[in-house]
Every structure is written in C-alpha cells, then in structure tokens.
C-alpha cells in the first residue's frame, strides 16, 4: 500500500503570530529549514520562491520587543521534522 502524500509546505512561512504568513498548526508539527545545505534552527521566516530566510540575531530586540533579524539570500529547503524520522 502507498502512504498518503503530505501536503507540500507553503512557499512562505513566518513564526511571528502577527504575520499573514503565520500558520500555528504547521509550526506545531515542526518545520525544519536547510539553507545552503546547512540546518538552521533560528529561522524566523522563509520564502522558497524568492530564496531568502530571516534569522534572529542573538538576543537583541527592536523597540517593539520583537527579535532583531537579518535577511540571508540563498537556496531554501523546508521540510517537516516528523517526516524525517
């Protein structure tokens, strides 16, 4: 028997609840990001089609209390962590 095919991950996803690209259910399942072939654990937002990720920079916060981020450009590969086991 064939296993059910999982729905593809969205082109863009954000961990910020105020973002229109936030999906709490998907984030609860665990989304991993490979950026330029390396595993990244501090990704705040990604976009596959535009080829960028936003990563938090240390513990720095902006004046609204959100983490400071920097945009990195390169190939992005999102995957579900529970499906890699």
VMD Tcl script that builds the backbone (N, CA, C; Angstrom):
set m [mol new atoms 255]
animate dup $m
set s [atomselect $m all]
$s set {name element resname resid chain x y z} {
  {N N UNK 1 A 0.837 -1.187 0.000}
  {CA C UNK 1 A 0.000 0.000 0.000}
  {C C UNK 1 A 0.875 1.242 0.000}
  {N N UNK 2 A 0.386 2.273 -0.637}
  {CA C UNK 2 A 1.153 3.514 -0.665}
  {C C UNK 2 A 0.751 4.401 0.501}
  {N N UNK 3 A 1.720 5.144 1.006}
  {CA C UNK 3 A 1.451 6.064 2.104}
  {C C UNK 3 A 0.803 7.325 1.555}
  {N N UNK 4 A -0.050 7.982 2.359}
  {CA C UNK 4 A -0.657 9.222 1.879}
  {C C UNK 4 A 0.399 10.291 1.658}
  {N N UNK 5 A 0.232 11.059 0.596}
  {CA C UNK 5 A 1.186 12.106 0.266}
  {C C UNK 5 A 0.877 13.323 1.131}
  {N N UNK 6 A 1.884 13.825 1.818}
  {CA C UNK 6 A 1.701 15.001 2.671}
  {C C UNK 6 A 1.546 16.245 1.810}
  {N N UNK 7 A 0.771 17.174 2.305}
  {CA C UNK 7 A 0.603 18.439 1.587}
  {C C UNK 7 A 1.942 19.160 1.554}
  {N N UNK 8 A 2.269 19.796 0.435}
  {CA C UNK 8 A 3.549 20.498 0.366}
  {C C UNK 8 A 3.570 21.685 1.331}
  {N N UNK 9 A 4.756 22.028 1.778}
  {CA C UNK 9 A 4.901 23.169 2.674}
  {C C UNK 9 A 4.663 24.462 1.907}
  {N N UNK 10 A 4.191 25.498 2.592}
  {CA C UNK 10 A 3.935 26.764 1.896}
  {C C UNK 10 A 5.224 27.400 1.390}
  {N N UNK 11 A 5.086 28.232 0.369}
  {CA C UNK 11 A 6.229 28.942 -0.203}
  {C C UNK 11 A 6.834 29.894 0.813}
  {N N UNK 12 A 5.994 30.456 1.676}
  {CA C UNK 12 A 6.470 31.410 2.666}
  {C C UNK 12 A 5.819 31.111 4.003}
  {N N UNK 13 A 6.603 31.141 5.085}
  {CA C UNK 13 A 6.104 30.837 6.422}
  {C C UNK 13 A 6.830 31.702 7.426}
  {N N UNK 14 A 6.092 32.199 8.432}
  {CA C UNK 14 A 6.665 33.055 9.463}
  {C C UNK 14 A 6.296 32.533 10.842}
  {N N UNK 15 A 7.192 32.698 11.814}
  {CA C UNK 15 A 6.900 32.307 13.185}
  {C C UNK 15 A 6.243 33.442 13.977}
  {N N UNK 16 A 6.127 34.634 13.378}
  {CA C UNK 16 A 5.506 35.787 14.022}
  {C C UNK 16 A 3.983 35.675 13.919}
  {N N UNK 17 A 3.273 35.600 15.054}
  {CA C UNK 17 A 1.811 35.461 15.012}
  {C C UNK 17 A 1.094 36.640 14.350}
  {N N UNK 18 A 1.715 37.796 14.251}
  {CA C UNK 18 A 1.104 38.960 13.621}
  {C C UNK 18 A 1.282 38.973 12.109}
  {N N UNK 19 A 2.057 38.054 11.564}
  {CA C UNK 19 A 2.320 37.997 10.128}
  {C C UNK 19 A 1.182 37.286 9.398}
  {N N UNK 20 A 0.854 37.724 8.178}
  {CA C UNK 20 A -0.152 37.000 7.393}
  {C C UNK 20 A 0.346 35.633 6.916}
  {N N UNK 21 A 1.639 35.362 7.046}
  {CA C UNK 21 A 2.220 34.091 6.622}
  {C C UNK 21 A 2.407 33.121 7.787}
  {N N UNK 22 A 1.809 33.413 8.934}
  {CA C UNK 22 A 1.912 32.570 10.129}
  {C C UNK 22 A 0.903 31.428 10.048}
  {N N UNK 23 A 1.344 30.205 10.353}
  {CA C UNK 23 A 0.467 29.029 10.392}
  {C C UNK 23 A 0.832 28.223 11.636}
  {N N UNK 24 A 0.085 28.450 12.722}
  {CA C UNK 24 A 0.401 27.841 14.015}
  {C C UNK 24 A 0.346 26.311 13.957}
  {N N UNK 25 A -0.652 25.755 13.262}
  {CA C UNK 25 A -0.784 24.300 13.188}
  {C C UNK 25 A 0.429 23.664 12.518}
  {N N UNK 26 A 0.885 24.265 11.455}
  {CA C UNK 26 A 2.049 23.749 10.739}
  {C C UNK 26 A 3.317 23.892 11.577}
  {N N UNK 27 A 3.477 25.015 12.243}
  {CA C UNK 27 A 4.657 25.223 13.081}
  {C C UNK 27 A 4.685 24.255 14.257}
  {N N UNK 28 A 3.508 23.878 14.771}
  {CA C UNK 28 A 3.435 22.902 15.863}
  {C C UNK 28 A 3.943 21.539 15.426}
  {N N UNK 29 A 3.701 21.185 14.172}
  {CA C UNK 29 A 4.178 19.902 13.645}
  {C C UNK 29 A 5.697 19.871 13.542}
  {N N UNK 30 A 6.314 21.033 13.424}
  {CA C UNK 30 A 7.769 21.116 13.354}
  {C C UNK 30 A 8.280 21.245 11.939}
  {N N UNK 31 A 8.683 22.434 11.571}
  {CA C UNK 31 A 9.227 22.695 10.241}
  {C C UNK 31 A 10.724 22.927 10.378}
  {N N UNK 32 A 11.505 22.176 9.628}
  {CA C UNK 32 A 12.952 22.360 9.608}
  {C C UNK 32 A 13.349 23.103 8.348}
  {N N UNK 33 A 14.480 23.798 8.411}
  {CA C UNK 33 A 14.964 24.566 7.265}
  {C C UNK 33 A 16.411 24.189 6.985}
  {N N UNK 34 A 16.666 23.850 5.722}
  {CA C UNK 34 A 18.047 23.704 5.254}
  {C C UNK 34 A 18.320 24.917 4.374}
  {N N UNK 35 A 19.367 25.660 4.716}
  {CA C UNK 35 A 19.739 26.853 3.966}
  {C C UNK 35 A 21.158 26.670 3.468}
  {N N UNK 36 A 21.317 26.666 2.152}
  {CA C UNK 36 A 22.611 26.395 1.519}
  {C C UNK 36 A 23.178 25.060 2.002}
  {N N UNK 37 A 22.290 24.091 2.220}
  {CA C UNK 37 A 22.700 22.750 2.628}
  {C C UNK 37 A 22.931 22.565 4.110}
  {N N UNK 38 A 22.868 23.633 4.916}
  {CA C UNK 38 A 23.103 23.529 6.356}
  {C C UNK 38 A 21.802 23.703 7.124}
  {N N UNK 39 A 21.658 22.944 8.200}
  {CA C UNK 39 A 20.477 23.037 9.054}
  {C C UNK 39 A 20.507 24.354 9.834}
  {N N UNK 40 A 19.398 25.091 9.792}
  {CA C UNK 40 A 19.273 26.351 10.540}
  {C C UNK 40 A 18.173 26.189 11.577}
  {N N UNK 41 A 18.443 26.588 12.815}
  {CA C UNK 41 A 17.463 26.436 13.893}
  {C C UNK 41 A 16.906 27.763 14.379}
  {N N UNK 42 A 17.436 28.886 13.913}
  {CA C UNK 42 A 16.980 30.194 14.392}
  {C C UNK 42 A 16.247 30.994 13.318}
  {N N UNK 43 A 15.556 30.297 12.409}
  {CA C UNK 43 A 14.848 30.953 11.310}
  {C C UNK 43 A 13.517 31.515 11.807}
  {N N UNK 44 A 13.285 32.791 11.559}
  {CA C UNK 44 A 12.036 33.454 11.933}
  {C C UNK 44 A 11.032 33.417 10.780}
  {N N UNK 45 A 11.527 33.478 9.529}
  {CA C UNK 45 A 10.662 33.491 8.353}
  {C C UNK 45 A 11.475 33.005 7.159}
  {N N UNK 46 A 10.790 32.379 6.191}
  {CA C UNK 46 A 11.474 31.969 4.971}
  {C C UNK 46 A 10.572 32.183 3.768}
  {N N UNK 47 A 11.190 32.262 2.577}
  {CA C UNK 47 A 10.468 32.316 1.305}
  {C C UNK 47 A 11.268 31.497 0.295}
  {N N UNK 48 A 10.697 30.398 -0.178}
  {CA C UNK 48 A 11.390 29.500 -1.093}
  {C C UNK 48 A 11.536 30.128 -2.478}
  {N N UNK 49 A 10.448 30.704 -3.017}
  {CA C UNK 49 A 10.483 31.220 -4.387}
  {C C UNK 49 A 11.437 32.399 -4.541}
  {N N UNK 50 A 11.548 33.237 -3.500}
  {CA C UNK 50 A 12.468 34.377 -3.568}
  {C C UNK 50 A 13.856 34.015 -3.062}
  {N N UNK 51 A 14.003 32.856 -2.397}
  {CA C UNK 51 A 15.306 32.363 -1.963}
  {C C UNK 51 A 15.929 33.142 -0.823}
  {N N UNK 52 A 15.183 33.316 0.298}
  {CA C UNK 52 A 15.749 34.008 1.448}
  {C C UNK 52 A 15.160 33.470 2.749}
  {N N UNK 53 A 15.904 33.704 3.828}
  {CA C UNK 53 A 15.417 33.418 5.182}
  {C C UNK 53 A 15.722 34.636 6.049}
  {N N UNK 54 A 14.955 34.791 7.107}
  {CA C UNK 54 A 15.241 35.793 8.134}
  {C C UNK 54 A 15.610 35.029 9.399}
  {N N UNK 55 A 16.783 35.324 9.940}
  {CA C UNK 55 A 17.249 34.663 11.157}
  {C C UNK 55 A 17.412 35.697 12.263}
  {N N UNK 56 A 17.147 35.249 13.485}
  {CA C UNK 56 A 17.301 36.147 14.627}
  {C C UNK 56 A 18.781 36.373 14.900}
  {N N UNK 57 A 19.077 37.578 15.387}
  {CA C UNK 57 A 20.458 37.975 15.651}
  {C C UNK 57 A 20.650 38.039 17.166}
  {N N UNK 58 A 21.180 36.967 17.730}
  {CA C UNK 58 A 21.419 36.936 19.170}
  {C C UNK 58 A 20.151 37.154 19.963}
  {N N UNK 59 A 20.286 37.886 21.068}
  {CA C UNK 59 A 19.142 38.167 21.932}
  {C C UNK 59 A 18.656 39.602 21.765}
  {N N UNK 60 A 19.149 40.292 20.739}
  {CA C UNK 60 A 18.776 41.689 20.508}
  {C C UNK 60 A 17.297 41.802 20.146}
  {N N UNK 61 A 16.662 42.868 20.642}
  {CA C UNK 61 A 15.246 43.132 20.369}
  {C C UNK 61 A 15.098 44.529 19.782}
  {N N UNK 62 A 14.059 44.703 18.942}
  {CA C UNK 62 A 13.769 46.046 18.451}
  {C C UNK 62 A 12.921 46.774 19.502}
  {N N UNK 63 A 12.535 48.012 19.221}
  {CA C UNK 63 A 11.813 48.768 20.251}
  {C C UNK 63 A 10.407 48.251 20.505}
  {N N UNK 64 A 9.881 47.409 19.640}
  {CA C UNK 64 A 8.574 46.790 19.870}
  {C C UNK 64 A 8.706 45.466 20.629}
  {N N UNK 65 A 9.942 45.051 20.926}
  {CA C UNK 65 A 10.169 43.814 21.669}
  {C C UNK 65 A 10.292 42.578 20.805}
  {N N UNK 66 A 10.318 42.760 19.487}
  {CA C UNK 66 A 10.489 41.632 18.560}
  {C C UNK 66 A 11.967 41.359 18.353}
  {N N UNK 67 A 12.328 40.096 18.062}
  {CA C UNK 67 A 13.745 39.804 17.826}
  {C C UNK 67 A 14.273 40.531 16.594}
  {N N UNK 68 A 15.508 41.011 16.687}
  {CA C UNK 68 A 16.172 41.628 15.531}
  {C C UNK 68 A 16.523 40.500 14.563}
  {N N UNK 69 A 16.313 40.755 13.271}
  {CA C UNK 69 A 16.579 39.733 12.269}
  {C C UNK 69 A 17.454 40.287 11.152}
  {N N UNK 70 A 18.082 39.350 10.442}
  {CA C UNK 70 A 18.863 39.695 9.261}
  {C C UNK 70 A 18.394 38.765 8.141}
  {N N UNK 71 A 18.337 39.296 6.926}
  {CA C UNK 71 A 17.877 38.532 5.761}
  {C C UNK 71 A 19.084 37.931 5.051}
  {N N UNK 72 A 19.074 36.610 4.868}
  {CA C UNK 72 A 20.130 35.897 4.160}
  {C C UNK 72 A 19.560 35.348 2.857}
  {N N UNK 73 A 20.304 35.465 1.773}
  {CA C UNK 73 A 19.837 35.045 0.455}
  {C C UNK 73 A 20.569 33.776 0.023}
  {N N UNK 74 A 19.801 32.807 -0.477}
  {CA C UNK 74 A 20.358 31.548 -0.950}
  {C C UNK 74 A 19.263 30.510 -1.085}
  {N N UNK 75 A 19.612 29.283 -1.477}
  {CA C UNK 75 A 18.608 28.227 -1.645}
  {C C UNK 75 A 18.025 27.786 -0.297}
  {N N UNK 76 A 16.684 27.689 -0.249}
  {CA C UNK 76 A 15.957 27.337 0.974}
  {C C UNK 76 A 15.222 26.025 0.746}
  {N N UNK 77 A 15.370 25.070 1.676}
  {CA C UNK 77 A 14.689 23.780 1.594}
  {C C UNK 77 A 13.930 23.514 2.895}
  {N N UNK 78 A 12.625 23.809 2.953}
  {CA C UNK 78 A 11.856 23.488 4.156}
  {C C UNK 78 A 11.428 22.010 4.152}
  {N N UNK 79 A 11.267 21.425 5.335}
  {CA C UNK 79 A 10.796 20.058 5.457}
  {C C UNK 79 A 10.116 19.898 6.802}
  {N N UNK 80 A 9.263 18.879 6.924}
  {CA C UNK 80 A 8.618 18.579 8.192}
  {C C UNK 80 A 9.559 17.704 9.010}
  {N N UNK 81 A 9.812 18.098 10.235}
  {CA C UNK 81 A 10.737 17.338 11.093}
  {C C UNK 81 A 10.210 15.958 11.424}
  {N N UNK 82 A 8.892 15.809 11.617}
  {CA C UNK 82 A 8.335 14.500 11.977}
  {C C UNK 82 A 8.396 13.498 10.825}
  {N N UNK 83 A 8.582 13.967 9.586}
  {CA C UNK 83 A 8.645 13.046 8.446}
  {C C UNK 83 A 10.060 12.573 8.146}
  {N N UNK 84 A 11.067 13.152 8.790}
  {CA C UNK 84 A 12.448 12.735 8.516}
  {C C UNK 84 A 12.861 11.516 9.303}
  {N N UNK 85 A 12.109 11.142 10.337}
  {CA C UNK 85 A 12.463 10.009 11.186}
  {C C UNK 85 A 12.270 8.679 10.481}
}
mol reanalyze $m
mol bondsrecalc $m
mol representation Tube
mol addrep $m
